[in-house]
Amino acid sequence: AATKSMQHEKDDNDDSFADYYDDSLPIADLYPNCTVLFADIAGFTAWSSNRSPTEVFKLLETMYGLFDKIAHKYSVFKIETIGDCYVAVTGLPKPQEIHAIIMCRFANACIVRMSQMMHVLVEKLGPDTANLSMRVGLHSGPVTAGVLRGEKARFQLFGDTVNTAARMESTGQKGRIHVSESTATLLINAGKQAWITARDELVQAKGKGEMQTYWVKPPDVGTKSTTTTSSGPSGRDLSLSQALLEAHSLKMDQKLSESKASAQKYEDLLDSFREIEVSEKKNEVESSPEPRKKEHRFV
């Protein structure tokens, strides 16, 4: 046995580290404009401690299946699930100029649909199932992504954008979408000021220090968007919006006009987004108890 052990040790030492380095190019790239989502189930640890493994997995399978369906509808790219955490991204593998808007709509749809689903599952999984809800964090920025090769190769994300999105989730609140200033900036530039509320207190994020963050609430599917009135954002919110717009308008304009190809991609994305808006409007009309004139509203 000792001889065999020594032989294995010799074989390990004979391996050259150069053998592990593959000269072929990895399947990876830098995607400069993305929004990353981290979402987990608030209250899941306590809930799962009183459930059988089968019940835990049935809940996760049902929830993830629902999220996957919504992701397909909104053209959101699912990365992975880690326990009760769902990770997704917009802006890759194909560029999406309105990636922040798309992700916020996706996150809101997931929160609404999960709440509905949890109440349905009460009969099968117990009354406390209705107390489960999503806690969502978003951050926008550049992402390194690609297929990490090896025995269990899979598509992965790397970079500070991913880490910050995780911090937004961990410092968020259940049933709410918590976003960084970079995501808020993109929403403001796109005219979505009404979705945004500045968080009252600064957030102490691990590895990031104090951060000003924001709550985002897009209109639910089948409801009308509201415009800003005198009872809308405070002076603080308006001054923030103006400052963010001035700081980033030139940069955004440059990105949209880099080439005819990127402009065409932007138009294609807008067409897809308009289709979603038309579908939402159709659902609203069909669910209305009284006949109403159809409105053509594109965001």
N, C-alpha and C positions, 0 to 999 in steps of 0.2 A: 504493500500500500504506500509505504514511504517512497519507494522507487517511482511508482506511478505518479505520485504527487509532485515529485521533483521533475519528472518529465513534462508534466503540464506547465509547471512554472518555467521550465526552459523554453517550451513552445511559445508561451506568452512573451517572454523576453526576446525571442527571436523575431517577433512581429516588428516591422518597421513602421514608424508613425506615418511615413510617406504613403503607406498602403491605404491609409484612411482618407487621404486627400484625393478627391476626384477632380481631375482637370477639366471635365466637361462643365459647361455653363449651367448654373442652377436655374430653375424655373421661378424667377423672382423679379420684382420691379418696384420702383418707387412711384406711388400714386399720390400726387401732391394735394388733391382736393377730395377729402373724404369726411364722413361723419361716422363715428363708431358708437355703437350702443352696447351697454351692459345692463341686463335686467335680471333681477332675482326675485324670489318669492319671499316677501316679508312674513315672518311667522312660520316658515317652513320647518325650521329645526325643531321647535316645540311640537308642531303638528306631527311630524314624521316619527318622533320618539314614541308616540302612542299608536303607531300603525305597523302593520305587517309589511315585509318587503314587497309583497305583491301589490298592496294598496298604494305604497309609495310610488312604485313604478307605473301603476295604472294612471295615477294622477299626472306624473311627469310626461308619460306618453300622450295622454289626452291634451295636455297643455301645449307641449311642443308641436304636436300635430296641428293644433289650431294656429299657433304662431307661424308655422311653416306655410300654411295656406294664406295667411295674411301677407307674409313676406313675398310670396309669389305674386299676389295682387299688386303690391306697391313696388315691385322690382327691387327688393331689398335682398342683399347677399348674406345668407346665414353662414357663419364661420364655424361655430361649435356650441355644444352645451357642456357645462362643467357642473355636475351636480344639479342644483336648482337654478343655475345661472345660464342665461341665453345671451350669446354674443353674435352681433350682426354688424354689417357695414354697408354704407352706400358710397358711390363714387368709384367703385371698382367691381368687376374687372373692366367694365365700360364706364367712361367718364359720365357723371351726372351733375350738371351745373347747379341744379337745385337739390343737391343731396341732403342738405340740412332740413329743408321743408319735407322731403319725402320721408326722412327718418322720423321726424316729429309726428307726422301723420300716422306712420306705422306704429310708433310707440303708443300713441293715444288709442288707436284701434285695438292694440293688444290689451291695454289696461281695461278698456270698456268690455271687450269680449271675454276676458278672463273673469271679470267680476260676474258676468252673466253665467258663465260656465260653472263657477264655484258654487253658485246657488243651486244649479241643477244637480250637482254632484253631492249635495248634502244628504240626500236619501241613501246613497251608496257608501259614502265615506264619512258620515257623521256631521252633526250641526256646526262644529267648529271649523269645518271646511269653508264655510261662507266668510270667515274672517281673513282668509288668505288673500293677499293682493300683491301687485307688482311694485317694485321700487326700481326706477329707471334712471340711468345716467347717460348723458351724451357729451361728446367733445368732437370738435372738427379740426382737421389739420392733415398734414402729410402722413402717409402710412407706408411702411415697407411690407410687402406681402408676397407670398409665393408658396410653392410646394416644398416643404422641408423633407428631403428624401431620407430614407432609412428603412428599418424593418416595418414601421407603421407610418408610412408617408401620409401627410395630410396638408391641407392649405392652412397657413397660419399668418397672423398679423404681428408686426413688431413696431416698436417706437414709442415715443413720448405720448403721442395721440392716444394710443391704446391704454397706457397707464393712467392718463388723465381721465379718460372715460370711465375707467374702473373707480377712480376716486370720486367722480360725480355720483356714481351709483351708491358707493359705500357711505357717502355723506348726505344722501337724499332722504326722502320720506316716502312711505308707502302710498301708492295710488297717485304719485306725482312724477312728472318728468323734470329732472334736474339737469341743467345744461351749463356749460362754461361760457365765458364771455365771447370766445371765438364763434361758438355756435349761435349765440344771441346776435352777434354782429351780422352773420349771414342772413338770419331771419329778418333783421331790421332792414338790411339792404334790399331784401325782397319784398318789403312793404308789410311785414307781419308783426308790426309793433304791438298790435292788439293781443297777440298771443303771449306776450312776455311780461313778467312781473319780476322786478329785481328782488332778490332775497334780502330780508332786512338785516341779517347779520352776515359778516364775513365768514367764510368756511376755512377751517384749518385742515388742509389736505396733506396727508403724509407724503413727504418728498417734494411738496409744491409750496408749502407755506400758506399764508392767508390769500384767499381768492374771493373775488366778487363773482357770485354765481346768480342764476336766474331760474325761475319756474316757468314752464311753458305749458300752455293749454290750448291746443288747436280746437276748432269746433268739431263736435262729434259728427260722425257720418249721418247725413240726413238733416242737418241743421244749417241755418244760414250763418254766414260770417257777419260779424258786427263791425261797424266802423267806429273810429275814435270820436267821442263827443266830449262835451265839457266835463262829464263825470268820468272820463277815461283816465289815462296815465297821469301821474303827478308831474309837477315841474321837474322833479329829479329824474323821472323816467324820460321825459321829453328831452332834457338837456343831454342825457346819456345817449339817446337815439341820435341826436344831432351830431354829437362828438364822434360817435362810431361811424356814422355815414360819411363825415368829412375825412376821417382817417383812412377809410377803405374804398371810397368810391372810385378813385383813379386806378387803384390796383385791380378792382373788379372789372372795370371797363377794359383794361388792358388784357385781362384773361379772356374776356368774351370776344375780343377782336384779334386774337393772335393769328388766326388763319381761317380760310373759308371752311376747312374741314371741321374745326372746332365749332364754328358758327352753325354748321349743319347739324352737328351732334346736339347742340343746344336746342335747335328747333325741333329735332326729333324727340328730345326729352320733354319739351313743352307740349308736343302733341300727345305724348303718352300721359302726361299729367292732366291735360284737358279731358282725355277720355275718362280718367278716374273721376274728375269733377262732374262730367255729364252723367256718369253712372250713379254718383251720389245724388245728383239732382233728380234723376229718374226714380230712385228709391224713395226720395222724399215725397215726390208727387204721388207715387203709387200708395204710400202709407197714409196720405192725407185723407181725412173723412169727407172733405168737401172738395168739389172740383176747383181747380185753380189754374191760372194761366202759367204756362211754363216760362221760366226765366233762363236766359242764357248768361251764365256767370262764369267767367274764367279767371283764375288767379294767376 
